[in-house]
Amino acid sequence: MNENIITNHGDDDMIGGLPSAMLAKFMEARTIMIFGSVDQKLAERVSMQLLYLDQVSHDPIKLMINSPGGHVESGDTIHDLINYIESPVAVIGTGWVASIATHIFLGVASKHRFCMPNTRFLIHQPSGGAGGKASDIAIQAEEIVKMRERIAQKIAGATGQKIDRVLKDIDRDYWMSTDEAKEYGILGTVINSASEVKI
């Protein structure tokens, strides 16, 4: 396997803080990691890995997530690419799956959403800092409202919850345990071992 395919334009010996040889093993196992904040750099790496693995074969891909969230559009990119490729993807949450990371988590069918027993989930409305001229602030505020509606629609569609409830729930930080996330429709199955992930 050509390890340069999975690099992020950095040192060949380290990729995302991990040795490239270790990351190459993850690629062989068709496993991608989203750990830490979601930003443009992470979205680029994950997108490259998804597209590369999909070109190699259409065997299942495992996407492990431990993230506080981050940049909405970067999360959108990963979410959309999961659906763009032909390979089936399973998501596995561990630690916490929060904010835009939950949006990524919801990018697959419920039966392909797994997590470890101690995982916590968070949904909430997007936030953003507004500055500059009054007209620019108004535009930014309008865009955040549109983003809030869009994310709420995605959550409702992926969980089966009514949009009115989702809009109410994301008005503040809405934390969920594994049991609560399963009841809400976010989570499919709690697992204890890799052998329990069925795609």
Phi, psi and omega in degrees: 000136179280106185292340180296336180299329187258004179283165181245049178060026181241200178298132181296340183276339181225134178226118180058032179083001180244149175301138183298328179296322178293316180294326177297323177295321176300320179296318178299325178275002181055047180237129180242140183250131168242096179238129181096189185292144178274120177219184184297322181295315179295318180299322178296312181299310182296320179297316178299318181292318178299312182294321179296310181298325179292329177285326180294312177194173177255027173291160181300150177240138175256130180242109181267134186233125169220098190206141175278000184102205181153224185287122187299311184294329176293320176295321177302319181301312180295314179305313184289324180291328175304321180275337181288319183286162181272337180293134174292144182238136170248138176255141181231110180274145175209141182079268174214147177233102192233150171057235183293339175294327175294323177300317176297315181304324182278005181284354179239166179296153183307322182292346179253015178254114182237162171203161175283161187300330186260016181287142173242151182238147178223130168239144175196172180282153179293155177230161179194150178270131180250136178209170179099206182293156180302321180295323178292320178298319179296320179295315180298319180296320179295321180293323178295321177298316178298318180297319179300315180296317182296314180295320178298320178297320179296315179298315180299316181295325183276341184249340185087002177284153176288145184301324180298320179292317181299314179300322178292317183293323183275001177298332175227172175300125182240099182271146179222140170282178178298318179297317181292321179294324178292318179295324181289335182104004179283316187258143175267300187219137171271132182236160175244343182215160182298330182295344181276350179280110181246126180237000000 
